[in-house]
Amino acid sequence: QLQLVESGGGLVQPGGSLRLSCAASGFTLDYYTIGWFRQAPGKEREGVSCISSSDGTTYYADSVKGRFTISRDNAKNTVYLQMNSLKPEDTAVYYCAAAIKLTSVQAMCVRLFVGSWGQGTQVTVSS
């Protein structure tokens, strides 16, 4: 059974950092395009960052460019989202997702072409 499990969320002060992890079980991550999404209360789910399986092409939402970094460790079957310079507006539930290998990072992150979702992890940025 394909499963994605997020971890690493929590409460952090503005300007702080967190690293989210997305561990896969039941399948091999390097055959999939992987993305991080977030949903704040009362808002639609949005793509934050996505990474391809083939050449490591990445996509970042404008709101996180220069602050967030997505990476994958295929040996550990895990994808990470390093979040620096966090702002209160980054507060949301963050979800990891997978899509078939041919899915472009733009299609996944912008159009939310997703095959499987994780359960989410809460990130709260507050003083």
LUMDREN-981104 format. One line per field, with one value per residue: residue number from 1; z, x, y of N, C-alpha, C in turn. Coordinates in Angstrom, 1 decimal. Example, Ala and Ser with C-alpha at 12.3 -4.5 7.8 and 13.67 -1.06 7.14 Angstrom:
<sites>
i <- 1, 2
npz <- 7.8, 7.1
npx <- 13.2, 12.8
npy <- -5.7, -2.2
capz <- 7.8, 7.1
capx <- 12.3, 13.7
capy <- -4.5, -1.1
cpz <- 7.8, 7.9
cpx <- 13.2, 12.9
cpy <- -3.3, 0.0
</sites>
This chain:
<sites>
i <- 1, 2, 3, 4, 5, 6, 7, 8, 9, 10, 11, 12, 13, 14, 15, 16, 17, 18, 19, 20, 21, 22, 23, 24, 25, 26, 27, 28, 29, 30, 31, 32, 33, 34, 35, 36, 37, 38, 39, 40, 41, 42, 43, 44, 45, 46, 47, 48, 49, 50, 51, 52, 53, 54, 55, 56, 57, 58, 59, 60, 61, 62, 63, 64, 65, 66, 67, 68, 69, 70, 71, 72, 73, 74, 75, 76, 77, 78, 79, 80, 81, 82, 83, 84, 85, 86, 87, 88, 89, 90, 91, 92, 93, 94, 95, 96, 97, 98, 99, 100, 101, 102, 103, 104, 105, 106, 107, 108, 109, 110, 111, 112, 113, 114, 115, 116, 117, 118, 119, 120, 121, 122, 123, 124, 125, 126, 127
npz <- 0.0, -0.9, 0.8, 2.4, 4.8, 6.7, 8.7, 11.2, 11.6, 13.6, 16.2, 15.6, 15.9, 14.2, 11.5, 12.1, 11.5, 10.0, 9.2, 7.1, 6.7, 4.4, 4.3, 2.4, 2.0, 0.7, -1.9, -4.3, -4.0, -6.0, -8.4, -8.8, -9.2, -6.7, -4.3, -2.1, -0.4, 0.9, 3.3, 4.6, 7.2, 6.0, 3.4, 0.1, -0.9, -1.7, -4.0, -2.9, -3.3, -5.7, -7.0, -9.6, -10.7, -12.5, -13.4, -11.3, -11.5, -10.2, -8.7, -7.3, -5.3, -5.7, -3.3, -1.6, -2.6, -2.5, 0.3, 1.0, 0.5, -1.5, -1.4, -2.3, -1.0, -2.3, -1.4, 1.2, 0.7, 1.0, 1.0, 1.5, 3.0, 3.5, 5.4, 5.8, 7.4, 8.3, 8.1, 9.6, 7.8, 6.7, 8.1, 8.3, 7.4, 6.2, 3.4, 2.0, -1.3, -4.0, -7.5, -10.8, -12.6, -15.1, -14.7, -14.8, -12.8, -12.8, -13.5, -11.4, -9.0, -9.7, -10.9, -9.3, -9.9, -8.6, -7.2, -4.8, -1.4, 1.7, 5.3, 6.4, 8.2, 10.9, 10.7, 12.5, 12.7, 14.9, 17.4
npx <- 0.8, 0.6, 2.0, 2.5, 4.3, 4.4, 6.6, 8.1, 6.9, 5.7, 5.8, 7.2, 9.2, 8.8, 11.1, 12.5, 13.5, 12.5, 12.6, 10.9, 10.0, 9.3, 8.4, 8.3, 6.4, 5.9, 6.3, 8.7, 10.2, 11.8, 10.7, 8.7, 7.2, 7.4, 5.8, 5.4, 2.7, 0.4, -2.1, -3.9, -6.2, -9.4, -8.5, -7.6, -5.9, -2.5, 0.3, 3.5, 6.2, 7.8, 9.4, 11.1, 11.4, 13.2, 15.4, 15.7, 14.5, 13.1, 10.3, 9.1, 6.8, 6.1, 6.0, 7.7, 10.1, 13.7, 13.6, 12.7, 13.7, 13.6, 14.4, 15.6, 16.2, 17.0, 18.0, 17.2, 14.6, 13.1, 11.8, 12.6, 11.7, 13.2, 12.8, 13.3, 13.7, 11.1, 7.7, 4.8, 2.7, 3.3, 2.1, 0.3, -1.2, 0.9, 1.3, 2.6, 2.9, 2.5, 3.1, 2.7, 5.6, 5.8, 4.6, 4.9, 6.7, 5.5, 2.8, 2.1, 2.5, 1.2, -1.3, -2.1, -1.9, -2.1, -1.4, -1.4, -1.8, -0.2, -0.8, -0.5, 1.2, 1.3, 2.3, 3.2, 3.8, 4.7, 5.0
npy <- -1.2, 2.2, 4.8, 7.9, 9.7, 12.5, 14.5, 16.7, 19.1, 22.0, 24.5, 27.6, 30.5, 33.7, 34.2, 31.9, 28.4, 25.3, 21.8, 19.8, 16.4, 13.8, 10.6, 7.7, 4.7, 1.4, 2.0, 3.2, 6.3, 7.5, 7.1, 8.8, 12.1, 14.5, 16.5, 19.4, 20.8, 23.2, 24.2, 26.7, 27.8, 28.4, 28.8, 27.8, 24.8, 24.9, 24.7, 24.4, 23.6, 21.5, 18.6, 16.9, 13.5, 12.6, 14.5, 16.1, 18.6, 21.6, 23.3, 26.3, 28.1, 31.6, 32.9, 31.6, 31.4, 31.5, 31.1, 28.6, 25.2, 22.3, 18.9, 15.6, 12.3, 9.6, 7.2, 7.0, 7.0, 9.4, 12.7, 16.1, 19.3, 22.1, 24.9, 28.2, 31.4, 31.9, 33.0, 34.5, 34.1, 31.7, 29.8, 26.9, 23.7, 21.4, 19.3, 16.3, 15.0, 12.7, 12.1, 10.5, 9.7, 11.1, 13.4, 16.9, 19.3, 21.8, 21.2, 19.6, 21.2, 23.6, 23.0, 21.1, 18.3, 15.4, 12.2, 10.8, 11.6, 12.7, 12.7, 15.1, 17.8, 20.1, 23.4, 26.1, 29.5, 31.8, 34.4
capz <- 0.0, -1.1, 2.0, 2.6, 6.1, 6.9, 10.0, 11.3, 11.8, 14.9, 16.4, 15.5, 15.9, 12.9, 11.2, 12.4, 10.5, 10.2, 8.1, 7.0, 6.0, 3.8, 4.1, 1.6, 2.2, -0.2, -3.2, -4.4, -4.4, -7.2, -9.7, -8.8, -8.9, -5.3, -4.0, -0.8, -0.5, 2.2, 3.3, 5.8, 7.5, 5.1, 2.1, -0.8, -0.8, -2.8, -4.2, -2.3, -4.0, -6.3, -7.5, -10.5, -10.4, -13.6, -13.4, -10.1, -11.7, -9.0, -8.8, -6.0, -5.4, -5.5, -1.9, -0.8, -3.4, -1.7, 1.7, 1.1, -0.4, -1.6, -1.8, -2.1, -0.7, -2.8, -0.6, 2.4, 0.2, 1.7, 0.5, 2.6, 2.7, 4.4, 5.5, 6.5, 7.4, 8.3, 8.4, 10.1, 6.7, 6.3, 9.0, 7.5, 7.4, 5.1, 2.9, 1.0, -2.3, -5.1, -8.8, -11.6, -13.0, -16.2, -14.3, -14.6, -11.5, -12.9, -13.5, -10.0, -8.1, -10.0, -11.2, -8.2, -10.4, -7.5, -7.2, -3.4, -0.4, 3.1, 6.2, 6.8, 9.5, 11.2, 10.9, 13.1, 12.9, 15.8, 18.5
capx <- 0.0, 1.4, 1.8, 3.4, 4.1, 5.1, 7.0, 8.9, 6.2, 5.8, 5.7, 8.5, 9.1, 9.2, 12.6, 13.1, 13.6, 12.0, 12.8, 9.9, 10.4, 8.2, 8.9, 7.4, 6.5, 5.1, 6.7, 10.0, 10.0, 12.5, 9.9, 7.5, 7.3, 7.0, 5.6, 4.9, 1.6, 0.0, -3.5, -4.2, -7.6, -10.2, -7.9, -7.4, -4.6, -1.6, 1.5, 4.7, 7.4, 7.8, 10.7, 10.9, 12.1, 14.2, 16.6, 15.8, 13.9, 12.3, 9.4, 8.8, 5.9, 6.8, 5.9, 8.7, 11.4, 14.8, 13.5, 12.5, 14.5, 13.2, 15.5, 15.2, 17.3, 16.4, 18.5, 16.3, 13.2, 12.5, 11.9, 12.6, 11.5, 13.9, 12.1, 14.1, 13.1, 9.7, 6.8, 3.5, 1.8, 3.6, 1.3, -0.6, -1.0, 1.8, 1.1, 3.4, 2.1, 3.2, 2.4, 3.4, 6.9, 5.7, 4.0, 5.8, 6.6, 4.5, 1.5, 1.8, 2.4, 0.2, -2.6, -2.4, -2.0, -1.5, -2.0, -1.5, -1.5, 0.1, -1.9, -0.3, 1.8, 1.0, 3.4, 2.7, 4.9, 4.1, 5.9
capy <- 0.0, 3.4, 5.6, 9.0, 10.2, 13.7, 14.8, 17.8, 20.3, 22.4, 25.9, 28.3, 32.0, 34.3, 34.2, 30.6, 27.4, 24.0, 20.9, 18.8, 15.2, 13.0, 9.3, 6.9, 3.3, 0.7, 2.3, 3.9, 7.7, 8.1, 6.9, 9.8, 13.5, 14.7, 17.9, 19.9, 21.7, 23.7, 24.7, 27.5, 27.9, 29.2, 29.0, 26.6, 24.1, 25.5, 24.0, 25.2, 23.2, 20.2, 18.1, 15.8, 12.2, 12.3, 15.3, 17.0, 19.9, 22.0, 24.4, 27.0, 29.2, 32.9, 33.3, 30.9, 31.4, 32.0, 30.7, 27.1, 24.3, 20.9, 17.9, 14.2, 11.4, 8.3, 6.0, 6.9, 7.1, 10.5, 14.0, 17.1, 20.7, 23.0, 26.2, 29.2, 32.8, 31.6, 34.2, 34.1, 33.7, 30.4, 29.0, 26.0, 22.3, 21.0, 18.0, 15.8, 14.3, 12.0, 12.0, 9.7, 10.2, 11.9, 14.7, 18.0, 20.0, 22.8, 20.6, 19.1, 22.3, 24.7, 22.4, 20.0, 17.0, 14.6, 10.9, 10.3, 12.6, 12.3, 13.1, 16.5, 18.2, 21.5, 24.4, 27.4, 30.5, 32.8, 34.8
cpz <- 0.0, 0.1, 2.1, 4.0, 6.3, 8.4, 10.0, 11.6, 13.3, 15.0, 16.4, 15.4, 14.5, 12.7, 11.5, 11.3, 11.0, 9.0, 8.2, 6.3, 5.5, 3.5, 3.4, 2.0, 1.1, -1.7, -3.2, -4.9, -5.6, -8.5, -9.8, -8.7, -7.6, -5.1, -2.6, -1.1, 0.9, 2.1, 4.7, 6.0, 6.6, 3.7, 1.4, -0.6, -2.0, -2.8, -3.7, -3.1, -4.5, -6.9, -8.4, -10.1, -11.3, -13.4, -12.3, -10.4, -10.6, -9.4, -7.4, -6.2, -5.1, -4.1, -1.0, -1.4, -2.5, -0.2, 1.9, 0.1, -0.4, -2.0, -1.6, -1.8, -1.1, -2.0, 0.6, 2.0, 0.9, 0.9, 1.6, 2.0, 3.8, 4.3, 6.4, 6.5, 7.4, 8.7, 8.9, 9.0, 6.2, 7.1, 8.2, 7.9, 6.1, 4.7, 1.9, 0.0, -3.4, -6.4, -9.7, -12.3, -14.2, -15.9, -14.1, -13.3, -11.6, -12.8, -12.0, -9.0, -8.4, -10.2, -10.2, -8.9, -9.5, -7.5, -5.7, -2.5, 0.9, 4.0, 6.7, 8.1, 9.7, 11.4, 11.4, 13.3, 13.7, 16.9, 19.8
cpx <- 0.9, 1.0, 2.9, 3.2, 5.0, 5.5, 7.8, 8.2, 6.3, 5.5, 7.1, 8.2, 9.4, 10.7, 13.3, 13.1, 13.0, 12.4, 11.7, 10.4, 9.1, 8.8, 7.9, 7.6, 5.5, 5.4, 8.0, 9.8, 10.6, 11.8, 8.7, 8.0, 6.7, 6.8, 5.2, 3.8, 1.2, -1.4, -3.7, -5.7, -8.3, -9.6, -7.8, -6.0, -3.8, -0.3, 2.7, 5.9, 7.3, 9.1, 10.5, 11.8, 13.3, 15.5, 16.6, 15.3, 13.0, 11.4, 9.2, 7.8, 6.6, 6.9, 7.0, 10.0, 12.5, 14.7, 13.4, 13.3, 14.0, 14.3, 14.9, 16.4, 16.7, 16.8, 17.7, 14.8, 12.4, 12.7, 11.8, 12.2, 12.1, 13.3, 12.8, 13.3, 11.6, 8.9, 5.5, 2.5, 2.2, 2.8, 0.3, -0.4, -0.2, 1.6, 2.2, 2.5, 3.1, 2.4, 3.3, 4.6, 6.8, 5.1, 5.0, 5.7, 5.6, 3.1, 1.2, 1.6, 1.4, -1.2, -3.0, -2.7, -1.3, -2.2, -2.3, -1.1, -1.1, -1.0, -1.7, 0.4, 1.6, 2.3, 2.8, 3.9, 4.3, 5.1, 5.1
cpy <- 1.2, 4.3, 6.7, 9.6, 11.4, 13.9, 16.1, 19.1, 20.8, 23.9, 26.5, 29.8, 32.5, 34.5, 32.8, 29.7, 26.1, 23.1, 19.8, 17.6, 14.5, 11.6, 8.4, 5.4, 2.6, 1.0, 3.1, 5.3, 8.1, 7.8, 7.9, 11.2, 13.7, 16.2, 18.1, 20.9, 22.1, 24.2, 25.4, 27.6, 28.9, 29.5, 27.7, 26.0, 24.6, 24.7, 24.9, 24.9, 21.8, 19.9, 16.9, 14.6, 12.1, 13.2, 16.3, 18.4, 20.3, 23.2, 25.0, 28.0, 30.5, 33.3, 32.6, 30.8, 32.1, 31.7, 29.2, 26.4, 22.9, 20.1, 16.5, 13.3, 10.0, 7.1, 5.9, 6.9, 8.2, 11.8, 15.0, 18.5, 21.5, 24.4, 27.1, 30.5, 32.7, 32.9, 33.7, 33.6, 32.3, 29.4, 28.2, 24.6, 22.0, 19.6, 17.6, 15.0, 13.7, 12.0, 11.1, 10.4, 11.2, 13.3, 15.8, 18.6, 21.1, 22.3, 20.1, 20.3, 23.4, 24.2, 21.4, 18.7, 16.0, 13.2, 10.4, 11.5, 11.9, 12.9, 14.5, 16.7, 19.7, 22.3, 25.7, 28.3, 31.7, 33.2, 34.7
</sites>
